[in-house]
Amino acid sequence: MLTNGVVTDHLGTMLEENYFLPRKLSIYRVAKDTGIKKETICRVLSGRQSLRVKEALLLARYFGEKEDFFAEMQLQYELRSEKQRVAEDSSRS
């Protein structure tokens, strides 16, 4: 999330803290139930990969959220990250 104007958490952090851990879900279980590859879920949770629209839709359905919920969160994260990069680049000029 955003702390002192700095993006600190990616969508994977939110997914893990608010959906996986409280429900005691493993990556394997979610992968098996949704059809998303285990490796993909692992990369998303660790912040090494963005959540693609198809995966966002599958996870929203799985967790009972609105269809665009996770896609919108991913987009908001990317917008905040890019704004931060642009601001940093501007301050160096």
C-alpha positions in Angstrom: 0.0 0.0 0.0 1.1 3.6 0.3 3.3 4.9 3.2 4.8 8.4 3.1 4.1 8.6 -0.6 6.0 5.3 -1.3 4.3 2.2 -2.7 5.1 -0.5 -0.1 2.8 -3.5 -0.9 1.8 -5.2 -4.0 -1.4 -7.1 -4.7 0.2 -10.4 -3.7 0.6 -9.1 -0.1 -3.0 -8.2 0.1 -4.1 -11.5 -1.3 -2.0 -13.5 1.1 -2.9 -11.4 4.2 -6.7 -11.1 3.5 -7.6 -14.2 1.6 -5.0 -17.0 1.9 -4.0 -16.8 5.5 -7.4 -16.2 7.1 -8.8 -19.1 5.2 -5.7 -21.2 5.8 -5.5 -21.8 2.0 -2.4 -23.1 0.4 -1.1 -22.1 -3.1 -1.7 -25.7 -4.1 -5.4 -25.6 -3.0 -6.2 -22.4 -4.8 -4.3 -23.5 -7.9 -6.3 -26.8 -8.0 -9.6 -25.0 -7.4 -9.1 -22.2 -9.9 -7.0 -23.8 -12.6 -4.3 -21.1 -12.2 -0.8 -22.6 -12.2 0.9 -22.9 -8.8 4.0 -21.1 -10.1 1.8 -18.2 -11.2 0.2 -17.9 -7.9 3.5 -18.1 -6.1 5.0 -15.3 -8.4 2.0 -13.1 -7.8 2.0 -13.6 -4.0 5.8 -12.8 -3.9 5.4 -9.7 -6.1 7.5 -11.0 -8.9 4.5 -11.0 -11.4 1.5 -8.8 -11.9 -2.0 -10.4 -11.7 -3.3 -10.8 -15.3 -6.9 -10.1 -16.0 -7.9 -13.8 -16.5 -6.3 -14.7 -13.2 -7.9 -11.7 -11.5 -11.3 -12.8 -12.7 -10.8 -16.4 -11.6 -9.7 -15.3 -8.1 -12.6 -12.9 -7.8 -15.0 -15.7 -8.5 -13.2 -18.0 -6.2 -13.2 -15.6 -3.3 -16.7 -14.3 -4.0 -15.7 -10.7 -5.0 -16.9 -8.6 -7.8 -15.5 -9.7 -11.1 -13.3 -6.6 -11.5 -12.2 -6.4 -7.9 -8.6 -7.9 -8.2 -8.0 -6.5 -11.7 -8.9 -3.0 -10.4 -6.6 -3.4 -7.4 -3.8 -4.5 -9.7 -4.4 -1.5 -11.9 -4.4 0.9 -8.9 -1.1 -0.6 -7.7 0.5 -0.2 -11.1 -0.7 3.4 -11.3 0.7 4.3 -7.9 4.0 2.7 -8.7 4.3 4.5 -12.0 3.4 7.9 -10.5 6.1 7.3 -7.9 8.6 6.5 -10.6 7.7 9.5 -12.7 7.9 11.8 -9.6 11.4 10.3 -8.8 12.5 10.8 -12.3 11.3 14.4 -12.3 13.0 15.2 -9.1 16.4 14.0 -10.6 16.1 16.3 -13.6 
